[in-house]
Amino acid sequence: MICMERDLQLDNVGRRYGLRGPWVLRGIHLTLAPGTLTRIEGPNGTGKSTLLRVLARLDAPSEGRVKGRPTTAYVPERFPSALPFTALGYLTHLGTIHGLSRPSAQRAAGEVLERFGAAPYARTPMAQLSKGSSQKVAVAQALLADPELLVLDEAWTGLDADARAELERAVAERTAAGGAVVFVDHDPNRLAGVPDATYAVHEGGLHRRTTRTVPTGPRVTVVVQGPSGGRLPVEAARIAGGGVEETEPGVYRVAVPASHSDVLLRTLLTARPSWHVVRVGEEPTRGEGR
């Protein structure tokens, strides 16, 4: 299990470009705790990407402090694909940097490319990849690092439907394992209802939303019974967020977005001792009758 040992904190952080440039961000206070998902919102040009780059330690703050040093992976909206590697070669190279032997790195690279439907062009030069294919490699390189903190800046842009769903599952896996994820996405329904916190960047400041986004996509309800009336595993509770109801001692009704259902079931069935799945069913989407 990958778990952040402690929070990552921005303490009165400001960022501007140049000694006399205008402040893009100022007075930012933000805490990312282990096992949490955080959404950042705001119109284009407000500083969302700058904030994510500071969190990923790609940009240093002009003032204030960043506390905590989790291992971090970053996925930008546009990945620099003009690299002198094939997709497989690039990921294998990164794997060796992360300490894997070359055979292990190549095997891990092939697996993550397969996961996102990129295996058919594993040996295609990066410079020849389409925007969507290049973005799959960008996501793959971030997950290959097995990061404690995953930073996603419009990472779903250009991905096909299957890859978008797979990235949502990967987000659920990261937080269930005790890592933290922070993301920006132009789709207001992306992971709707799942984030632990949502913040808006406005006029250089960061403001927490007081309302939780209502889920609009398909959701799955899982009814499970624990061994000898046990409590729901921490990892499963993280995946479900607030969608947990104990209907009787040791029996839980857990509602999650459909993209998170596989991760939830795997977590429950591989727990020791494992949990008994009583029933799995789809919930109607918002606006449908029951």
C-alpha positions as CSV (number, residue, x, y, z in Angstrom):
1,M,0.0,0.0,0.0
2,I,1.2,3.5,-0.9
3,C,0.3,6.0,1.8
4,M,1.4,9.5,2.4
5,E,3.0,9.7,5.8
6,R,1.7,13.2,6.5
7,D,-0.2,16.1,4.9
8,L,1.1,18.3,2.1
9,Q,0.5,21.9,3.1
10,L,0.6,25.2,1.3
11,D,1.2,27.9,3.9
12,N,0.5,31.5,2.7
13,V,1.8,30.6,-0.7
14,G,2.0,33.2,-3.5
15,R,3.3,32.8,-7.1
16,R,4.2,35.4,-9.7
17,Y,6.4,35.3,-12.8
18,G,9.2,37.8,-12.6
19,L,10.3,40.0,-9.8
20,R,7.7,42.7,-10.7
21,G,5.1,40.6,-12.4
22,P,1.5,40.5,-11.3
23,W,0.5,37.9,-8.6
24,V,-1.1,34.9,-10.1
25,L,-1.7,33.4,-6.7
26,R,-1.4,34.9,-3.3
27,G,-2.3,34.0,0.3
28,I,-3.0,30.3,-0.5
29,H,-3.6,27.9,2.3
30,L,-4.3,24.3,1.4
31,T,-3.9,21.0,3.0
32,L,-3.9,17.7,1.1
33,A,-4.3,14.8,3.5
34,P,-3.6,11.1,2.9
35,G,-6.5,9.2,1.2
36,T,-8.3,12.3,-0.1
37,L,-9.5,13.5,-3.4
38,T,-9.5,17.3,-4.1
39,R,-11.0,19.2,-7.0
40,I,-9.8,22.6,-8.1
41,E,-12.2,24.8,-10.2
42,G,-12.2,28.2,-11.8
43,P,-12.4,29.9,-15.2
44,N,-9.4,29.7,-17.6
45,G,-6.6,31.9,-16.7
46,T,-7.3,32.1,-13.0
47,G,-4.2,30.2,-11.9
48,K,-5.4,26.6,-11.6
49,S,-2.5,25.2,-13.5
50,T,0.0,27.3,-11.6
51,L,-1.4,26.0,-8.3
52,L,-1.1,22.4,-9.5
53,R,2.5,23.0,-10.6
54,V,3.3,24.4,-7.2
55,L,1.7,21.3,-5.6
56,A,3.8,19.1,-7.8
57,R,6.9,21.1,-7.0
58,L,7.5,22.0,-10.6
59,D,7.2,25.7,-9.7
60,A,8.6,27.1,-6.5
61,P,6.4,29.6,-4.6
62,S,7.4,33.3,-4.8
63,E,6.4,33.6,-1.2
64,G,5.2,31.2,1.6
65,R,6.1,27.6,2.1
66,V,5.2,24.2,0.9
67,K,5.5,21.6,3.7
68,G,5.7,17.9,3.1
69,R,7.5,15.9,0.4
70,P,5.3,13.0,-0.8
71,T,6.5,11.3,-4.0
72,T,4.6,13.0,-6.7
73,A,3.5,12.3,-10.3
74,Y,2.0,15.0,-12.5
75,V,-0.1,14.7,-15.7
76,P,-0.4,17.9,-17.7
77,E,-3.1,18.7,-20.3
78,R,-0.5,18.5,-23.1
79,F,2.3,16.0,-22.8
80,P,5.6,16.8,-24.6
81,S,5.4,13.9,-27.0
82,A,8.4,14.9,-29.2
83,L,10.8,12.6,-27.2
84,P,13.4,10.3,-28.7
85,F,11.7,7.1,-27.5
86,T,8.9,4.8,-28.4
87,A,6.1,4.7,-25.8
88,L,7.3,1.5,-24.4
89,G,10.9,2.6,-24.4
90,Y,10.1,5.9,-22.6
91,L,8.1,4.1,-19.8
92,T,10.8,1.4,-19.5
93,H,13.4,4.2,-19.1
94,L,11.3,5.8,-16.4
95,G,10.8,2.5,-14.6
96,T,14.6,2.0,-14.4
97,I,14.9,5.5,-12.9
98,H,12.3,4.5,-10.3
99,G,14.7,1.6,-9.3
100,L,13.2,-1.3,-11.3
101,S,15.5,-3.7,-13.2
102,R,15.1,-3.3,-17.0
103,P,13.1,-6.5,-17.4
104,S,10.8,-5.5,-14.6
105,A,10.5,-1.9,-15.9
106,Q,9.6,-3.2,-19.4
107,R,7.0,-5.6,-18.0
108,A,5.4,-2.8,-15.8
109,A,5.4,-0.5,-18.8
110,G,3.7,-3.0,-21.0
111,E,1.0,-3.6,-18.3
112,V,0.2,0.0,-17.8
113,L,0.0,0.6,-21.6
114,E,-2.3,-2.4,-21.9
115,R,-4.5,-1.0,-19.1
116,F,-5.2,2.2,-21.0
117,G,-5.6,0.6,-24.4
118,A,-2.2,1.8,-25.7
119,A,-0.5,-1.5,-26.2
120,P,-1.0,-1.5,-30.0
121,Y,1.3,1.5,-30.4
122,A,3.8,0.6,-27.6
123,R,6.6,0.5,-30.1
124,T,5.5,3.7,-32.0
125,P,7.9,6.7,-31.7
126,M,6.5,9.2,-29.3
127,A,6.6,12.0,-31.9
128,Q,4.2,10.0,-34.1
129,L,1.5,9.6,-31.5
130,S,-1.8,11.4,-31.7
131,K,-2.9,13.7,-29.0
132,G,-5.1,11.1,-27.4
133,S,-2.4,8.4,-27.6
134,S,0.2,10.7,-26.2
135,Q,-2.1,11.5,-23.3
136,K,-2.4,7.8,-22.5
137,V,1.3,7.7,-22.2
138,A,1.2,10.7,-20.0
139,V,-1.2,9.0,-17.6
140,A,0.8,5.8,-17.8
141,Q,4.0,7.5,-16.8
142,A,2.4,9.0,-13.7
143,L,0.9,5.7,-12.5
144,L,4.1,3.8,-13.2
145,A,5.7,5.9,-10.4
146,D,3.2,4.6,-7.9
147,P,3.0,8.1,-6.4
148,E,1.9,9.2,-3.0
149,L,0.4,12.3,-4.5
150,L,-1.1,12.3,-8.0
151,V,-1.6,15.7,-9.6
152,L,-3.9,15.8,-12.7
153,D,-4.3,18.9,-14.8
154,E,-7.0,18.3,-17.4
155,A,-5.6,14.7,-17.6
156,W,-8.8,13.3,-19.2
157,T,-8.6,15.6,-22.2
158,G,-8.1,13.6,-25.4
159,L,-8.7,10.2,-23.8
160,D,-11.4,7.9,-25.3
161,A,-14.3,6.7,-23.1
162,D,-12.6,3.5,-21.9
163,A,-9.4,5.3,-20.9
164,R,-11.3,8.1,-19.1
165,A,-13.2,5.4,-17.1
166,E,-9.9,3.6,-16.4
167,L,-8.3,6.8,-15.1
168,E,-11.3,7.3,-12.8
169,R,-10.7,3.8,-11.4
170,A,-7.0,4.6,-11.0
171,V,-7.9,7.7,-8.9
172,A,-10.1,5.5,-6.7
173,E,-7.2,3.1,-6.3
174,R,-4.8,5.9,-5.3
175,T,-7.0,7.3,-2.6
176,A,-8.1,3.8,-1.3
177,A,-4.4,3.0,-0.9
178,G,-3.9,6.1,1.2
179,G,-2.5,8.4,-1.4
180,A,-3.8,11.8,-2.3
181,V,-5.1,13.1,-5.6
182,V,-5.8,16.6,-6.7
183,F,-7.3,17.4,-10.1
184,V,-8.6,20.0,-12.5
185,D,-11.1,19.1,-15.2
186,H,-13.3,21.1,-17.5
187,D,-16.2,18.6,-17.2
188,P,-18.3,19.6,-14.1
189,N,-19.5,16.0,-13.8
190,R,-16.1,14.5,-13.7
191,L,-16.1,12.4,-10.5
192,A,-19.1,14.3,-9.3
193,G,-20.0,13.7,-5.7
194,V,-16.7,11.9,-5.0
195,P,-14.2,14.7,-4.0
196,D,-13.6,15.2,-0.3
197,A,-13.1,18.9,-1.0
198,T,-13.6,21.3,-3.8
199,Y,-11.9,24.7,-4.1
200,A,-12.3,27.5,-6.6
201,V,-9.4,29.8,-7.7
202,H,-10.7,33.4,-7.9
203,E,-8.7,36.6,-8.2
204,G,-5.6,34.9,-7.0
205,G,-7.1,33.4,-3.9
206,L,-8.4,29.9,-3.1
207,H,-12.0,29.5,-1.7
208,R,-13.5,26.3,-0.5
209,R,-16.9,25.3,-1.9
210,T,-19.5,24.9,0.9
211,T,-21.8,22.6,-1.1
212,R,-21.0,19.0,-2.4
213,T,-21.5,18.3,-6.0
214,V,-24.5,16.1,-6.6
215,P,-23.6,12.9,-8.6
216,T,-25.2,12.8,-12.0
217,G,-23.6,9.7,-13.5
218,P,-24.4,6.0,-13.0
219,R,-23.9,4.7,-9.5
220,V,-23.7,1.2,-8.1
221,T,-25.0,0.0,-4.7
222,V,-23.2,-2.8,-3.0
223,V,-24.6,-4.5,0.1
224,V,-21.9,-6.3,2.1
225,Q,-21.7,-8.3,5.3
226,G,-18.5,-8.3,7.4
227,P,-17.0,-11.1,9.3
228,S,-18.5,-11.4,12.8
229,G,-20.2,-8.0,12.4
230,G,-16.9,-6.2,11.6
231,R,-16.5,-2.6,10.6
232,L,-16.1,-1.6,6.9
233,P,-12.4,-1.6,6.0
234,V,-10.8,1.9,5.9
235,E,-9.9,1.6,2.3
236,A,-13.5,0.8,1.3
237,A,-14.8,3.7,3.3
238,R,-12.4,6.0,1.5
239,I,-13.6,4.8,-1.9
240,A,-17.3,5.3,-0.9
241,G,-16.8,8.7,0.8
242,G,-20.1,9.6,2.4
243,G,-22.1,6.9,0.6
244,V,-22.1,4.4,3.4
245,E,-25.0,3.3,5.5
246,E,-24.9,0.6,8.2
247,T,-28.3,-1.1,7.8
248,E,-27.8,-3.5,10.7
249,P,-24.8,-4.5,12.8
250,G,-22.0,-5.5,10.4
251,V,-24.1,-5.1,7.2
252,Y,-23.4,-2.0,5.0
253,R,-25.1,-0.5,2.0
254,V,-22.3,1.3,0.0
255,A,-23.1,3.5,-3.0
256,V,-20.3,4.5,-5.3
257,P,-19.9,5.9,-8.9
258,A,-19.9,3.1,-11.4
259,S,-16.2,3.8,-12.2
260,H,-15.3,3.0,-8.6
261,S,-17.3,-0.2,-8.2
262,D,-14.5,-2.6,-9.4
263,V,-12.0,-1.0,-6.9
264,L,-14.5,-1.3,-4.1
265,L,-15.4,-4.9,-4.7
266,R,-11.7,-5.9,-5.1
267,T,-10.9,-4.1,-1.8
268,L,-13.7,-5.9,0.1
269,L,-13.0,-9.4,-1.4
270,T,-9.2,-9.2,-0.8
271,A,-9.6,-7.9,2.8
272,R,-8.4,-10.4,5.4
273,P,-10.8,-11.8,6.5
274,S,-12.8,-11.1,3.3
275,W,-16.3,-9.6,3.2
276,H,-19.4,-11.3,1.8
277,V,-21.1,-9.4,-1.0
278,V,-24.8,-9.8,-0.5
279,R,-26.1,-7.8,-3.5
280,V,-24.8,-5.5,-6.3
281,G,-27.2,-3.3,-8.2
282,E,-27.3,-0.1,-10.3
283,E,-28.9,3.0,-8.9
284,P,-30.9,5.2,-11.2
285,T,-29.1,8.3,-12.4
286,R,-30.4,11.7,-11.2
287,G,-33.8,12.5,-12.5
288,E,-34.8,8.9,-13.1
289,G,-37.5,7.2,-11.1
290,R,-36.7,4.3,-8.7
